[in-house]
Amino acid sequence: MMKEGTISGKIAKDVFEEMYRTGELPKKIVRDKGWVQILDEGEIEKAVEKAMESNPKQWRITGRQGKALRLFRRRSDEADQRKANPKLVNDLLGKKLRG
């Protein structure tokens, strides 16, 4: 499912734990829990923007892009319940940080 892009590595860990706990099949767990990875850039961008708006002071910090990137990554994870494609989130955050 990770190779297909259906779930991310973070979600895969949760799926594995749920498989162990319940004995259910991975596809059923993902479908039932709604853990399908978000690949829509527009939807991901909304989560990124929400993270930026909720932390305006951090956004203005210059010279600490790595720290800001990690902070906004965590905030966007919270906004989309960790379902967004991590690479797309990082790419969008990087573009916004670079201006």
C-alpha positions in Angstrom: 0.0 0.0 0.0 3.0 2.3 0.6 4.4 1.5 -2.9 1.0 2.3 -4.4 0.9 5.7 -2.5 -2.3 4.7 -0.7 -0.7 5.2 2.8 2.4 6.9 4.1 5.1 5.3 6.3 3.6 6.9 9.4 0.2 5.5 8.6 1.7 2.1 7.9 2.9 1.9 11.5 -0.6 2.6 12.7 -2.0 0.0 10.3 0.5 -2.6 11.5 -0.4 -1.9 15.2 -4.1 -2.2 14.3 -3.5 -5.4 12.4 -1.7 -6.9 15.4 -4.4 -5.7 17.8 -7.5 -6.8 15.8 -6.3 -9.3 13.2 -7.9 -7.3 10.4 -6.5 -7.0 6.9 -4.6 -3.8 6.1 -6.9 -2.7 3.3 -9.9 -3.0 5.5 -8.2 -1.1 8.3 -7.2 1.7 6.0 -10.7 1.9 4.5 -12.5 1.7 7.8 -10.3 4.3 9.6 -10.2 6.6 6.6 -6.4 6.6 6.6 -6.0 6.9 2.8 -3.2 9.3 2.0 -4.1 12.8 0.7 -2.4 13.5 -2.6 -4.5 16.6 -3.6 -2.1 19.5 -3.5 -4.9 22.0 -2.9 -6.1 20.2 0.1 -2.5 19.8 1.5 -1.9 23.5 0.8 -4.9 24.4 3.0 -3.4 22.4 5.9 0.0 24.1 5.4 -1.6 27.5 5.3 -3.5 26.7 8.5 -0.3 25.7 10.2 1.4 29.0 9.1 -1.6 31.1 10.2 -1.6 29.5 13.6 2.1 30.3 14.2 2.8 33.7 12.6 5.8 34.5 14.8 7.6 31.3 13.9 6.9 31.9 10.3 8.9 35.2 10.4 12.0 33.5 11.8 14.8 33.6 9.2 17.9 31.6 9.1 16.2 28.7 10.8 14.4 27.1 7.9 15.0 23.5 9.1 13.5 24.3 12.5 10.5 26.1 10.9 10.0 23.3 8.4 9.8 20.7 11.2 7.4 22.9 13.2 5.0 23.5 10.3 5.3 19.8 9.3 4.0 18.9 12.7 1.3 21.5 12.6 0.1 20.4 9.1 0.1 16.8 10.4 -2.3 17.8 13.1 -4.5 19.7 10.6 -4.9 16.7 8.3 -4.5 13.9 10.9 -1.2 12.8 9.3 -2.9 11.7 6.1 -1.2 14.1 3.7 1.6 12.8 1.5 4.8 13.8 3.5 6.8 14.7 0.3 4.1 17.0 -1.0 3.8 18.7 2.4 7.6 19.2 2.6 7.7 20.5 -0.9 4.9 23.1 -0.3 6.5 24.1 3.0 9.9 24.5 1.4 8.4 26.7 -1.4 6.6 28.9 1.1 9.7 29.2 3.3 11.8 30.3 0.4 9.3 32.9 -0.5 
